[in-house]
Amino acid sequence: MVKQNNCPIPAEIVDEIFSKSGLTDLSRASIREMGKLVGMIEARSGKKFIHMEMGVPGLPASKIGVDAEIKALQEGVASIYPNIEGIPQVKQEASRFVKMMVDIDINPQGCVPTVGSMQGGLAAFMTAGFCVASKNTVLFIDPGFPVQKQQLNLLGIPFKTFDVYKFRGEKLREKLESYLSENNIAAIVYSSPNNPSWICFTDKELRIIGDLANKYDTIVIEDLAYFAMDFRQDYSVPGKAPFQPSVAKYTENYVLMISASKIFSYAGQRIAFVAISDALYHRKYPDLKRRFSSDEFGHYLVYGALYGISSGTSHSTQYALAAMLKAVNDGEFDFISVIKEYGEKAKVIKNLFTKYGFKIVYDKDEDLPLADGFYFTVSYPGMLSGELLREFLYYGVSAISLDITGSEHKEGLRACVSFIQRDQFQVLEERLRLFNENHC
């Protein structure tokens, strides 16, 4: 039996609240369920947790966006429905941003604001999943964001997954082709930098994905929620290499999802945009006419999918996004210098975990050490993820299990550094030290 000596959270409080929570296996608890459970324990105990369960920006929202949104509201946009395709300013600046930061040319028509990348992903699934009747399955290169699979379940679209951990580099080709050769894969989905593992696909791997997307005529949905946050490279100078790596260099069958939530700390206003290649936007898929009046991919995504979800993206928030993108494009706003704080904190926090007996689960990009960034993955010898999460509750530490992300690592947790403040480092170290003493 594990010794629970001098734990900061009284065991009777943890046990009572957990027993009443309705949760039986924390390895399957969602992000929001973990947040609710921890919030209840905090309220009862009066002790503050080290929160690592939710990917909440830990930095203030960009003042450029806030000021632009206030100005737009003062000018009366709140009473006017926004154009479903997006206001001209945001479309133009989104197109410029993709050119400046990814070195890809996309017509402003294909840059469409969405209510966060959650809505952008849902619309992309609703479109790509119905383009070709015989291609009715989505393939996830996992681990990944669990809510995307929930969206597919809501839509009734089947999906397959595999953990990329053992298939980095050239090994990725054979693994991907084993699925694509079945000729039923409508889309490939992944994030890079990756939520939850923080792996970043190399150019070699992105070329493999792009080449196979061309060979099997499959759409790639690339989630760039953590745009330019591989801090091993300096992506901060618009229009100059290096650029954010993207599959868009190797195929025209792509939809990029770019969110303001993390890069501009604008999560509360739910604003992002999808960037659809010119070729894909105008491509005709006759099977789309089974559900809508148009068979053009881009028209269907906007007027079939997005319009069916909402009547546009918040009008004032589009002005905020346009202003932030314009400031980056004009070289007036180095957003990367702001969000580098996440990488600096991650380096310290990861060292604290490894100092006290924990292991980093996903630790390399091919043969390179993993970057320090928004997330990392961690395990403790001899414990599965559900047990570790349960034990962490007594020590005032919260995270989520890798089980819900499609990872094969049943022992691993995803830890987010964003909400941990620097003045909490000492508290975290003391709790990890105590945990290790009680479990070694």
KAMO-V43962 format. One line per field, one symbol per residue. ss: DSSP state (2 for helix, 1 for strand, 0 for the rest). A space follows every 10 residues. Layout:
ss->???
//
This chain:
ss->0000000000 2222222222 0000022200 2222222222 2222200001 1000000000 0022222222 2222002220 0000000222 2222222222 2200000222 1111022222 2222222200 0000001111 1100022222 2222200111 1112220000 2222222222 0000111111 1000000000 0022222222 2222200011 1110000000 0000000000 0000002220 0001111112 2220002220 0111110222 2001022222 0000012222 2222222220 0000222222 2222222220 0000222222 2222222222 2222200111 0001100110 0000111111 0000222222 2222001101 1222200000 0011110000 0222222222 2222222220
//
